Amino acid sequence: MSPSTAENPRPPRAPDFVLTLDELRAVSAFNVACAEQVIDLFEQAHPTDARPRAALNAARAFVRGGSRSNEQRVAALAAHRAAKGAEPPAAHAAMAAGDAAASAYLHPLADGAQVGHILRGPAHCVLAQQRRAVEPLTRPDAIENVLGYVTAQVIEVLLRYPRVRHRGREIASVMGELDARLRRDSTRGPQ
């Protein structure tokens, strides 16, 4: 062992893997389906702010066969900025739209932070549905609603990544619930 290795030990790097465009599109389609359920909550509260809708449209273009481009990145950041000026549930709706656009950039790194590209948008959808003024859903019902949009391909992609780590923030908690549920249900097989 060289002196530099002894002084700066690095943990072993998790192996990387390959993600196909079809897999990326499946993850983005899941995020788009979730965001579409709540985008109206932002648009009703902020009718002149089109940033979250633009993010959703950029994500939808990728899902329909368009290329990953700077359009998704720029639109995602703009929708996230729109969320900062909004109150829940509109803020969660804007975040879900931004995360739908950002999901096109899921990286094939076995890193727990990448799970956010799969589950953060759907988790924001859960929180938006819980906090909406008209007919709010309980968290279990909102989670069931979101899980109705998951495909087997999305679950296969999720299982390549480490589990979500709870960090005390509400969004991380919901992501953890979604992650645990999808992993648990994947071991049961078809019902």
Order of alpha helices (4+ residues) and beta strands (2+ residues): alpha-alpha-alpha-alpha-alpha-alpha-alpha-alpha-alpha-alpha
